[in-house]
């Protein structure tokens, strides 16, 4: 019986370790996910939070800046396309990113009108293709 | 043509239900006549689903664009190799493939049962046929692979260019075969419970099936990682995406099943625990199948809601609560009274199991977190890779460490002294290695600890091989070569297992190196300009363009200098598949055992005068693939039965130990 208790204690220690690790890393990893219209309504409450915004890239809106690797485009809400956000992004653009496609951007609002994206995640036309 | 395929599935569905009912009648009241009927209907299911698969394949290979599936996933210029992979490239095609594999596996299982296991067959067949019926129902009602185009296009859209890669040809079938394979031991476990069996019958019968599925699922995951690394062009191989997690979770629990079943076979304990893990494996398989093709999680990797969710949820609930209920019902008969010493192999196995279940719970929670948070608070909150890495990193290291301790610990009562003696050599070697690493390049404490643990585990495995070889040498008097050759086959399960552990350690080494020490740089270069990262200097030479019938390719050429010495050229491309209007990046990779140089073309000016590059150096990545190969090798070795008719095994274990002691004393 004593031995079984020791094993149970081992199990509890593992659970505790998992709990502690999860708690510590949660804050830094949790990212709220909004649609464009949702984010426009809560924008004032967001502060400096890292969030994800989902929408559709408006046709003709992708503009590549002259210097560096920066692009700007407009993300519209899927349900109500009049709700829009301006996005700027610097870095590698995923292959499936195209005008007219759905996209999710992750980043934060750099000012009231512009969302600075750190990452663009696109839905892939085929079934199970992980993308960054 | 398509109609034939569809009708086949409908009849197969009816036959599967008939088969399930007949087998349950046979189980309650055995009758040779009824058994034959049930048996034949199962064969019939396999034949019908095969016909369906043949029809779809025929449509694919003859470019029959009447079929929507063929026009969506192939085109006239798709090569035959990729035409084959189109069979499982799409949602409905892969579901059909699932159903086909299951029907074939069921057939094989029914035809190969002998002796005691035959008792278990009827109920197991019921479970297999019910599962088969479920998948056929999905195909009939929601995801018909044979839907026709209203207007027949002149050419198809072609296979998504990202899937036109060797890895993507082998990854889905390996993964799916692994998934489907687990249905068999699950079915036999359920059967054993229904019949009230108390022994290890189902486990002994299912050993090879569990190993087979586990091995394929593991290799399928590794191929998937490799594909992501070379094809997706962002320099990584794992992001804890829901689709990746769907393949990993059942594998982790299956690993736990493998370990706990070893204990159950040796000691007759952990019976309930092993059954529970087997049920969990199957539920995770179905859940994984669901995750990769539903809109449940707005992961960017899944399609919009296809309407399959309710079916899957019901089936998982049935499997989960049904098997749990059975377990409760039979619990008192299964409870064992064995106990194990604390410092023994048994407890390392149990701890290993707890850790594996722990990590799976973490991954599961993290994966479904957005759905849970939305249900609870209305806002979707997703957890990115850093969460998974932070929590799972230490857990995986602990699992690997346990593998090392397990190698040097003895069964039953291992005195602390024996343990310390066995640990001494590997511990010293790993301390030396850690010191060398610290003195040279590894300063980060996390990385240092991780490498120390890897070195410890690896040297404990080698030490085990060497000491056993030495003993066999002295006791049995073989030549060196024969000793080594026969060592593994004398206990293929044990030594195969150690080799698998070694493979896992190598993979860990690759993961640690690339996770802690990757560096990257982005720069825009004019022709003739150079970019330097660590000891590499890349000079941009210019752009080339090529056009093939189905794609336009832009190639950026760079020359590479390593530590000041010209080391060759490297190129990176982006090509545009004309039919898909999608661009694909082909990265330039230079791999050595030490590190990978990874060059991505991100953009370019119209004239090609300037181009934007991202360059990464990821250390030790090659060891991930090497480790995968070792893993596969070890897994294959464990399949081999121990040699029963050779002299080595005539020496029984206790005699062997006695001889060892005598030899040691006489030295």
Contacts between the chains, C-beta under 8 A, distances in Angstrom:
chain1	res1	chain2	res2	distance
A	3	B	339	5.6
A	3	B	340	6.7
A	3	B	341	6.6
A	3	B	342	5.6
A	4	B	339	6.6
A	6	B	342	5.4
A	7	B	342	7.7
A	7	B	347	6.5
A	7	B	350	6.1
A	7	B	351	7.9
A	10	B	347	7.9
A	10	B	351	5.8
A	10	B	354	7.0
A	11	B	354	5.1
A	14	B	351	7.7
A	14	B	354	5.3
A	14	B	355	6.1
A	14	B	358	5.4
A	15	B	358	7.0
A	17	B	394	7.3
A	17	B	395	7.7
A	18	B	358	5.3
A	18	B	361	7.6
A	18	B	362	6.1
A	18	B	391	6.5
A	18	B	395	7.1
A	21	B	390	6.1
A	21	B	391	4.4
A	21	B	394	6.5
A	21	B	395	7.9
A	22	B	362	6.7
A	22	B	387	7.5
A	22	B	391	5.3
A	24	B	390	7.0
A	25	B	386	6.4
A	25	B	387	5.0
A	25	B	390	3.5
A	25	B	391	6.0
A	26	B	383	7.3
A	26	B	387	6.4
A	28	B	386	6.0
A	28	B	387	7.8
A	29	B	383	4.8
A	29	B	384	5.0
A	29	B	385	7.7
A	29	B	386	4.6
A	29	B	387	3.5
A	29	B	390	7.4
A	30	B	381	5.2
A	30	B	382	7.6
A	30	B	383	5.9
A	30	B	387	7.6
A	31	B	381	6.7
A	31	B	382	5.3
A	31	B	383	7.5
A	31	B	384	5.9
A	32	B	379	5.7
A	32	B	380	7.2
A	32	B	381	5.4
A	33	B	298	7.4
A	33	B	370	6.4
A	33	B	379	7.3
A	33	B	380	3.8
A	33	B	381	6.7
A	33	B	382	5.6
A	34	B	379	7.4
A	34	B	380	7.9
A	52	B	382	6.7
A	54	B	298	7.2
A	64	B	603	7.2
A	68	B	524	6.8
A	68	B	612	7.9
A	69	B	522	6.5
A	69	B	524	7.2
A	69	B	602	6.0
A	69	B	603	6.3
A	69	B	612	5.1
A	91	B	522	7.1
A	91	B	602	7.7
A	91	B	614	7.8
A	92	B	233	7.6
A	92	B	234	6.7
A	92	B	600	6.2
A	92	B	602	4.9
A	92	B	614	5.8
A	93	B	602	7.3
A	93	B	603	7.9
A	94	B	234	7.9
A	95	B	162	7.3
A	95	B	233	7.3
A	95	B	574	8.0
A	95	B	582	6.1
A	95	B	583	4.8
A	95	B	584	5.4
A	95	B	585	5.9
A	96	B	582	6.0
A	98	B	581	7.2
A	98	B	582	7.3
A	104	B	300	5.9
A	121	B	300	4.7
A	122	B	300	6.4
A	123	B	300	5.1
A	123	B	301	7.9
A	124	B	160	7.6
A	124	B	162	7.5
A	124	B	300	7.3
A	124	B	301	6.7
A	125	B	160	6.1
A	125	B	580	7.3
A	125	B	582	7.2
A	126	B	89	6.6
A	126	B	90	7.7
A	126	B	160	4.1
A	126	B	162	7.2
A	126	B	163	6.1
A	127	B	89	7.2
A	127	B	90	6.5
A	127	B	91	5.5
A	127	B	94	7.3
A	127	B	292	7.1
A	127	B	293	6.4
A	127	B	302	7.9
A	127	B	303	6.8
A	128	B	243	4.9
A	128	B	292	4.7
A	128	B	293	7.4
A	128	B	301	6.0
A	128	B	302	7.7
A	129	B	160	7.2
A	129	B	162	5.8
A	129	B	163	7.3
A	129	B	232	7.9
A	129	B	301	6.5
A	130	B	228	5.6
A	130	B	232	6.8
A	130	B	239	6.5
A	130	B	241	4.7
A	130	B	243	5.9
A	130	B	244	6.1
A	130	B	301	5.9
A	131	B	232	6.2
A	131	B	300	6.7
A	131	B	301	7.2
A	132	B	232	6.6
A	132	B	234	3.9
A	132	B	236	6.7
A	132	B	239	6.4
